[in-house]
Amino acid sequence: MVACSTLAQEKGIFPGMPIAEAQTLAQTGSGSGLQRATYDPTGDREALGHLAAWCYQFSPLAGMD
């Protein structure tokens, strides 16, 4: 696990802990309010690039460095 939300932290879940332990603490299922997402840094950067390109229509300052 590389990141977690405030809600997850309130349940005692923190980055770096084993996923099995985090799942136990989260008690994932209906009503938990938590979801697990796959870590994909390449895909995340690509999606961010698409978002920056879309935002460029509103401001020339939008972009990635």
N, C-alpha and C positions, 0 to 999 in steps of 0.2 A: 504494500500500500504506500502510495507516495503523497496523498493529500486526503483531507476529509473536511466535511462541513462542520459548522458550529453545532448543529444538531447531533452529529456523530460524536463530537468531542464531549458534549453534555452527557452522552451515554457511556463515556469512558474509552472511546475509540480514538487512537492517535496514529499519525503516519509512522510507518516502520514496524507496526505490530503485525504478527502473523494473521493472515486472512481468516483462518479458522477461529481464532480468538475474537477477532472483530465481528465476524458473523454471529457468534454466540452472544456477544454483548448487544448487537443490534437486534437480534431476534427478528431477522428479515421475514417479511410476509405482509399480509394485509394489516394496515394500520400502523406500521412501524415508522413510516415517513422517510425511510432510508432506501437508497438504491445503490447497487455496486456497478461501477463502470470500468471497462478495460482501459488500462493506461496505454495510450498510443501517441507518443510525442511527435512522430512524423505526421500522423493524421491530424493531430491537434494544430500543428503549425500550418498545415495546408488549409485547414478550415479557417484559421485566423487570417491567413492571406486573402482568402475569398471574402471574408467579412471586411477587411481593410479596403479591398478594392471596391466593394459596394459602398462603403462609407465615404470614399473619395468623392462621390458625386455631391456630397454635402459640404465637404471641407477639404482643401488641398493639403491640410496638415495630417489627414488620416494616412496611415501607412505603417510599415514595419521596418525596424532597423536590424 
